[in-house]
Amino acid sequence: MPTTDYDPGSLPDLLPLYYKRLFPFSQYFRWLNYGGVTKNYFQNREFSFTLKDDIYVRYQSFSNQSEMEKEIQKMNPYKIDIGAVYSHRPNQHNTIKSGVFQALEKELVFDIDMTDYDDVRRCCSAADICSKCWTLMTIAIRILDRALREDFGFRHLMWVFSGRRGVHCWVCDEAARKLSAAGRSAVAEYLSLIRGGEDTVKKVQLSDPVHPFIKESLKVIEQRFEKYALVEQDILGSKESTDKVLALVPDEVRKELVAFFLIERNPVVRWKKLTAAVQVMATAKRGFYGDKEIMLQYCYPRLDVNVSKGVNHLLKSPFSVHPKTGRISVPIDLKAIDKFDPFDVPTISLICEELDRPKTAEEKGEATAIQTENNGEQRKVRDYKRTSLAKYVKLFDQFVEEMEQCRKGELLRKSGESELVLGSSACPYTDKPPPGESELVLGSSACPYTDKPPLGKTPLC
């Protein structure tokens, strides 16, 4: 990933400015406080800091937003990780009797790393990424987001760019946060299709009938397979890559294809021949889905299941800085998921530099307007609004606001004021409400792709 405007050696000088003037502490605290759902909820949350020279400090916890701000600004961590909400204050864990200090709950999280696709991508390897292989992350988000909303009824999902080569998903619904380790494992296993390690040749085995979740996932992949896999990755181009694909089909199909490929070089035509040969075999052998299994093996999301299973597993925080690239871990706008470019995500050096630029006429006008609204009282425009970070903080703020409105609506409903309708089921992809509805009682998990609620599911708020 090109980082021409970032020098890792400058990070110690930039972090104090970032945490002092740019980090969105207010929205961050509102998010993790969840309206103070239970006593000491935020206070019992674990944070961990990675400091200069890879010094790792676990079991940090804070009484309130002010204390958190002061400690982060004092320590200027290179990386922040978020852990579970515990039974006691994490910073006092050494004083708690063994076995009593327990992780109680945490967001259901998913971690997708591009390095896990190294056996099926030809453009890059290891920590490197490019616009071609980033399509895999787009596919992963679309497949998993749909499943978590439609199949499980979750609503409050935040997708975050890791800062380098992957994405994280934070499922923040109360039902998700309270899931046991067994419940988290069940969700993660439901979403996992890729089986086996480096030595496993065929990593996807479908059975008959194909599960509806897999059918929905294939719809997402089929829309992008030709452009991504056949053209950009050219998986049927070289002999080496073609042999890897042919190793996934039965011997009788492989022999026919090898002969055809000797005279036909076009990868798209080759793929059409492969699918036709598979269809012939599928007619004779029920339950054979060779072409579908190849598409899934090359494009289906590869989850780090262990990250999702553990209640006490830590995950990199949104708005943390990646020390090697300098890029900020920012929320991803689902309305523009296909346009998201990891190379456009601002670096810490860029946004700190933007702070030093003279204010534009528009910014000066905004400051004047704020002063007028406050009867002449001087109030500074938040610094992040003057930088490339602004649109990502706005996304984060909207996410937190939606959760807060949902929570307020649920409290009102429980108190007998069920006639009040709050919130919107507007799809985050189209910004449109469900057909024929102008508003929705809070707690719906309307699918952002189809605007339909999950079949047979009770919406979770």
N, C-alpha and C positions, 0 to 999 in steps of 0.2 A: 504494500500500500504506500503510495507516494506521500511523503511528509516533508515537502520542500520548505514549508514555513515553520517547521518545528524542530528544535534541537533538544534532545532529552537532557542535555546538560543544563538547560535553562529552567527545568522544572522546579527546583528549589526556590528560584526567584519568582516564579509565576504563581505557584500555589497560594502563597499568602494573599495575593491580590484576588485570586479567584474565589477563595473562601470568604474574603472580607467583603467583596462587592458584587459577586456574580452568582454564587451558589444559591438556589431557591429554597432557603431554609423554611420559610413560612409554609409553602405548599408541601414541602417534605415532611414537616412535623404534622400537618393536618392529615396527610396520607396515613402515616404510621400510627397516629393517635386514634384513628377511626372514631372520632367523636367521643373518646374516653369511654368506649363500650363497657369496660369493666374497670374497677379501681386498679390503679398502677399498671394499666395495660402498656403504655409507652415506657414507663419507668422500668418495666421488666423485660424490655426488648434488648437483645444482644446486638452490639455493633462490634466489628473488628477493624483494625487499622493496619495497613501495611505502610511502614515508614521508610525513610531513606535507608539504603543498604539492606533492604529486605528484612527489616526488623518487623516482626509480626506480633501485634498486640490484640489479644482476644478479650472477651467478657467486659467490653465497655458498655456502660449504660448511663442514662441521663434522666434527671427529674423532670425537665421541661425543655422547651425549645431554646430558651436563653442559655441554659447550661450546656446543651448540645453545641450551640454555635460557638460558645467560648472555648470549649475543649477542642473542637475541630480546628478553629482558628489558631489555637495554641500549638497543636500537634502537626497541622498541615499534612495529613496523610496522603501518600502517593495513591493509595486505593482504599475505598471503604467497602466493606462487606456487611450485609444484613443477615442476622440470624433469627432465631425463634424468640417468642415471648415465653419466658420461664416462670416458674412458680415463685421465684424470689429474684431480687435484684442481681443481675449477672456480675456486677462489680463487687458483690459481697459473697460470691460463690464459695470462696475458701473458708468462710465462717459458717457455712451451712452444713449440717450433718450429711454424711455420705448417703446417697440414695434418695434424699429429700429434694434436692435441687433437680427439677425435671423440666424438660421442654414441653410446653403445653400446646402451643399452636403456632402456625406460621402460614403465610401465603403458599398456595400450591404453585410451585415454580417449575419451569422447563428451560433447559439449556441446550442449544443447538450450535455445534461448533463445526466450521467448515473442514477442519482437519479430518473429521470422521468420514468425509466423502472422498478421501484421497485415492481410493481404489477405483472410483468411477468418474473422476474429473481429469481432463487432460491438459487444461490450460494452466493450472497452478498446482502447488503442493505445499504441505506444511502450513505455515502461517500466512502465506501469500494468498491474496484474493484478487479477482478482477470483475468487471461488469458481466462477463459471461457466466462465471460460476455463481455469482450472487443470485442468479435466477433460482438456485436451489433454496436459498433463504426465503425468497418470495413464495415459492411453492410450499415450503414448510409452514410459513405463517398462515397462508390461506387454508391449508388442510387442517391444521391443529385448531385454528381459531373457530372454524366452522364446527368442528367436532365438539369442542369444549362448550360452545354456545348451544348448539342444537341437540347434541346427544346427551349432554350432562346438565344443560340448563343454566350454566354460569353466565354472568353478565359483565362483571367488572374485570376485564382483561387488559393488561398494559404490556405492550410489546416494546422491548428496549434493545437498541443496538449496543453490542458489547464494547464497542470502541476499536475493534480490530477485525475479527474474522467470524463473528457469529451474532446470534440474537438470544435474548432471554424473554420468557413470558412470566408475568406475575398475575396469578388468578387471585383476586382480592375479596371475592364474595365471602360472607361469614361462613357459609357451609364449607367452602374450600379451606378456609383458615383452620377450621376445627376438625378437618379430616385426620384420622389416625394414620399411622405408618402403613397399616394394611390397606386402608382406603386409598392412600396416595399410590401405593404399589398397584392397586387394581386399575386406577385411572391410567397410570403410566404403561402398564402392560396392555391395556386395551388399545392404546395409541401406538404401540410398538409392532412393527412388522419385520424389520431387518434383524435376522438372527445369525449368530456365528461370528467368529473373528476373522483375522487375516487369512487363515488357512481354509476357510469355508468358501467354496466356489459359488454355490447357489444359496443365496441368503434369504430368498422369499419362496415360500411354498403355499400356494392357495388351495383351499378345499372347496368342494361343491356342497351347497350353494355358496357363492361369494357373499360375504357379509355386506349389508347396506353401507356401512362405514367405509369399507374398501372401495365399493362402487363410487361413492361420492368423492373419495380421494383420487380415484382414477380420472374422474371428470376434470379435476384441476390439472393433473399431469398431462392428460391427452391434449389439452389446449396449448401446451407449451413444448411438448416432446419433440416435434419435428424441428422447430427453430433452435431449441436449446441443445438437445442430444444429438440430432442428426447433422445439423448445420454447424452450430458453434463449437460443440465438443467433438463432432465428426467421429462418433463411436463406431461407425462402419467404414471408416476411411483407411487407415493403415492396417497392415496385416496383424500387428500386435493387438490393436484395439478390437478388430473384427473377430479375432480368435477368442477374445474374452467374452464377446457376446455369444458366439457360436457354442461356447462351452456350457451355456445355460439351456440349450435345447437338446432333445433326445438324438441319439445317433442317426436314426433314419431320416430325421429332418435335416440334421447337420450335413449329411452327405449330399443331399439334394441342393442345399444352399451353397456349399463349397463349389460345386460345379457351376452354379449360376453366377456366383461372384467372380469367377475367373473371366467372364465375358462382360459383366456389368459392374461399372465402377461408381456410379451415382449412388450415394448413401441413402437417399430418399427412395429410389427405386428398389434398392436392396432391402430396405425395411418393409416395403409393400410386399415383396416376394416372401419375406420371412413371415409376416402376419398371415398371408394367404396359405402358406404351408402349414402353419400352426392351426388355422381354421379347419383345414382338411383333416388333420389328426384329431382335432377336438370333436369333429363329427363322429369319428369312429371310437374315440375314447372320452367318455363323459368325465368332466371334471379336470380337463387339461386346459391350462391358461398360460401357455408359454410366453406369448408376447406381453401379456399383462404383467407377468412376474418380472420380465426384463425391465419394463417401464418403472415398476415399483422399486426394483433393486437400484436403478440408476438415479431415481428422482425422489423417492419417498423420504420424509424427514427421519433423520438419525438422531434419536434422543439419547442423552446421557441419563439413563434411568435412575442411577444412584442419586443424582441431584434432586430428582422429584420425590423419591421414596422417603428420604429422611426428614423428620420434622426439624431436627437440629442442624441440618445442612446449611452452610452459609452460601450466599450468592452475591456477586458484585452488585453494588448499589447503582440505581439510576443516578446520573449526573456525576458519577465518579470519573476520574481522568485515567485514560490508559497510558501508563508511563512510557511505553515504547513508541506509540503513534502520536500521543498527545491529544487524541480525539476524545470527545466527551461521550459518555454513554447516555444517549438521548432517546426519548420515546419516539416511536415510529407512528406516523399518521396512517391509519388504516384506509382512509379515504383516498390516499395517494400511494398505496403500497407498491404499485408497479413503477412508480416514478422515484422511489427512494433510492438514493445513490450514497453508499457509504463514504465515497470520496468527497462528497459535499458536506459531510458532517464537520462542523468547525473544530479546530484544534484550540487548546488553551492559549497558545501563543497568538492566534488570530483574534480571539475575543478580547484578550488583554490589550492587544494593539488597538482594537476598535474603540476601546475606552478613551484612548488618548487623542482620538480624532476630534476636531472641532465639531461642535453641535450643528446640526443642519437647521434650516429655518423651520422645518416641521417640528423638530424636537424642541426648539425654543418656544414655538407656538403652543405645544402641548404643556410645557412647564408653566406658561402664562395662564393657560386655561385651568390648570389644576390650582394655581394660586388664586384665581378668580372664584372657583368653586368653594374654596376654603376661606372666603372672605379676606383675602389678602395674606393669609398665613402661608409662609414659605414651606413648600414640601417638595423634596427632590424627586424627580422622575427616577424610577428604579433603574439602576445601571445596566442590568441585563437587557433592558428594552432598547438600548443603544447598540446592541451587538447581534451577531448571527445566532446567538443562543435564544433570542426572544421567542421565535416561533415554537421552539421545543418546550420552553417553560409554559407557554400558552397552552400547548397540548396537555401538559402535565396538570396544569391548573383546571382545565376542562374535565379531565378524568377525575380529579379529586372532587370537583364541584358536583359531578354527576353522582358519585358515591354518597356525598353528603345529602343531596336532595333525596336520594333513594332511602337513606337511613331515616331522614325526617319523615318521609311519607309512611314508612313502616311503623314508626313510633305513633304517628297520628292514627294510623289504621288500628293499631293495637289499643289505642285509647278510645276507640269507638267512633272516630271521625272518618269512617271509611268512605264517606261521600266525597272527600277531597281527593282530587286526582292530581298527582304531581309527576314531574319527570316526562321523559319522552323516550319512545322506543325507536327513535330515528336511527336508521342503519348507519354505522360509521363509514361505510363505503360510498353510500349515495346521498346521505343526509336527508333521506325521505322517510316519512312515517309509513307504517303498514297501510296497504291499500284500503280505502274506505274508513280509515281511522285518523282522527286529528290528534289524539292523545291516548296514552295508555296508562292504566293503573300501574304504579311503581311495582317493580319486581318481575317484569317480563324479561324473558331472555330471547326476544325476537332475533331470528338469525339475520346477521348483517348482509347475507348474500341473497336470501329469498324473502326476508321480512316475515317469515313464518315462525311461530313458536315451536319448540320441540314437541314432537308427537308423543303424547302420553306422559309428558313431563310436567311436574308442578314447577312453575318458574321460581328461580331462586334470586333473592335480592342481595 
